[in-house]
Structures are given as structure tokens and as C-alpha cells.
Amino acid sequence: MSKREIVIIPGDGIGPEITAAVIKVIEASGAEITWIEHVAGLAALEKGLDVLPDETLEAIKEHKVALKGPCTTPIGEGFTSVNVKLRKTLDLYAAVRPVRNLPGVITRFRNVDIVIIRENTEGLYSGVENIITPGVVMSMKVATEKACTRISHWAFEYARHRQRKKITVLHKANIMKLTDGLFIRKSKEASREYGDIQYEEMIIDAGCMKLVQDPALFDMLLLENLYGDLISDLCAGLVGGLGVVPGANIGDREAVFEAVHGSAPDIAGKGVANPLALLMSGVMMLNHLADTEGREDFRACAVRIKNAYDSALQEGDRTRDLGGKLGTMEFADALIRRI
Ligand code: NAI
């Protein structure tokens, strides 16, 4: 098989450490990939470039697929989020985050298997804010029929393709009657075309309680942007934390794969970050290329990597966030030995 060019964005904080580890593991799996490195975030600013350089965007458009490390966003000031900008500019409207128990990673719950589908382009997360008068500020929540309809259909198509049983929409339409009201109206309309998949709606505050009481009640969650962001971290906590939850941002043309977690400045540069969430995002990327481009060789690599991390975790080879002793690269090497 020919080599596939894929854009790699190391990102900020722990990004470069975990990306180096992930590239090493993916290469060891035998995947025929040429990595095309581009920068974004603080790393781009440090090079005197825009926070999301045109070259990076153009490279993703050209190669269609990117694996991305986390990018830092300043809190309460400074530039707007690179991640939000990237998702909006490329119209990567569907965020997919599978949250599952892993072998050997003991948590309070044993039976978590939830796929989160987050609308990625609008809602309160857009960061559109105004100063009305001094001392009065406003944040805008935008919902459009177009985006609500397409994410709902996307979620149901995903459910059908993956033989999932049920989609639960978490919302607050009792308070945000127009915006969340539109979201659930369009989800319900879509559900009528997919009679084989169970559909339910739940007010998000009660949904949070049920998630932490009995996550097995849920199969797939469909959420607007901000709720999807928050619920992703909550669900990560059910299965061992942010070090183990991967993600994909998918549009009609391009797809960018990245972990749910951020740049973790508290542990950056120490060589202790867990590269697994980004590696699992890489596995999602390999499977995506198998599905969309017929790269069955990539699917075989994905299986090899998954078998390696399942067995490493089971046998106690883990990073510190999972109660182990290994550093970022030591964990990668433990996987490579198994591959
Ligand atoms: P965070 O996800 O970076 O960290 C939260 C906690 O989880 C920290 O204690 C961190 O040490 C731990 N953690 C995260 N990833 C880990 C890993 N791989 N291994 C071990 N421990 C890990 O969230 P936080 O602190 O809220 O955000 C830090 C920065 O990241 C912010 O600038 C934020 O905007 C950005 N961010 C970027 C994202 C992206 O690029 N997609 C997503 C989320 C946040």
C-alpha cells in the first residue's frame, strides 16, 4: 500500500510529548504514513505566525485528515480558542467521543459504553460575547435549523452504522425554549426516520445525576456544543479520567482527530502525561481511513495498537493518572514491545 500523508499538529503543553509518543507507536504498528507537521496555538504564535496559520488550514484541506495535540486557550482574556476556530472554519460539525471502560482500569462502574455526539459549530460555545454597557455583558447562544438538523441525522446514521440501540438528547429546553427547543425539535423529527433506534429526551441536570448514578442507562448522547464539552469530561471521569477518552471532529470534507483533554499545563514538560487518549484518537483515525478510503492495512494497524494497549493496561503497564508508574515514552515503549 502507498504511504498516506497525514497532517500532525503537536499543539501546546503536553501536546508535543504525547504526539511524539503516539507517532512512535503508530509507526511501530506498520502504518504507512508520512506525517506532515504544522503548528497551531501558542506554538504558532512563538514562531511569529497567526494562532491558526493559513498553512495549517490549507494542509488539512489538502490531506483531509489531521491528528492534533491540544492547544492552550488563555482564560478570561487573549485570543479566541484555536480549537473552536478550527472546527468552525473547516465546518467539522460532529464531535464523536466514545467513552468506555478499559481492561484493568478499575473504576466505580464496570459497564460504561457511551458514544457522545456533540454539535461542534454553534450554541453558547461560540464565544460570541458583547459588552452592553459597562458592568453588563452578554453571551450569545446561537442555534440554526440547518446545524440542528444535520447533527441529528449524523448521530442517527452513526447509530445505525454502529448498531447502537438508543440516542438520548440532553437539553435545557424548559429554560432555553427557543435554542434548545429547536435542538430537540429537530432531533425528534430526525428520530422519526430511524424507527430502529430508540430516542429519548432528558433535561440535562437530571441527566447528569443519572449518568453518575448508573451510566449503563445510556448508549449514545446527542448534545449541543457547550453541553457536549462538559458532559465529555464528566463521562471521562466515569472510566478513568481524561487520559483515556479519544475524539474526532468530523465534517463533510475533513476530519481532525484529537483527545478530549486539554494541554494540561500542570504536568507539561514532565514526561508523565498519558498519551493513550491521543493514541486512541489515532486508532479512530486509522479506522476512519479504512472506512472512507478502503485502507484495510490501517484497520489491521488499529487492531494491533488496540490489542497492545488493552494488554498493557491489563498487565499493569500504565501511566500515573491510572495508578501506574510509567512516563509518557515508557508507556509508548511498553506498547511497542507488545506490537
Ligand atoms: P486539561 O484537560 O488540560 O487538564 C485537566 C486535568 O486533567 C489536569 O489535572 C491535567 O493534568 C489532567 N490531564 C489532562 N490530560 C491528561 C493526560 N493526557 N494525562 C494525564 N493527565 C491529564 O484541562 P484544563 O486544565 O481545563 O485546560 C488546559 C488548557 O487546555 C486550556 O488552555 C484549555 O483551553 C485547553 N484545552 C484544549 C483542548 C483542545 O485542544 N482540544 C480541550 C480542552 C482544553
Boltz pocket constraint, residues with backbone or C-beta under 6 A from the ligand:
constraints:
  - pocket:
      binder: B
      contacts: [[A, 14], [A, 69], [A, 70], [A, 71], [A, 72], [A, 73], [A, 74], [A, 83], [A, 242], [A, 243], [A, 258], [A, 259], [A, 260], [A, 261], [A, 262], [A, 263], [A, 264], [A, 265], [A, 266], [A, 267], [A, 272], [A, 273], [A, 274], [A, 275], [A, 276], [A, 277], [A, 321]]
      max_distance: 6.0
